[in-house]
Amino acid sequence: MLKECRCGSCKRLLARVGEFTELQIKCSRCGTLNHVKGLNLGRSTGVDTTATTESGS
């Protein structure tokens, strides 16, 4: 099952991802650098998202 990965700042859809351990993606709309980490606990995945803006945008 794919989960939506949205920008932590402007909520734009950045990607739909399956199983992953770590993903870093920059929003093309607002320039926010989004860090997504997945926890592998069997078949379920907990997702912790945080957003930080990149300097010089």
Order of alpha helices (4+ residues) and beta strands (2+ residues): beta-beta-beta-beta-beta
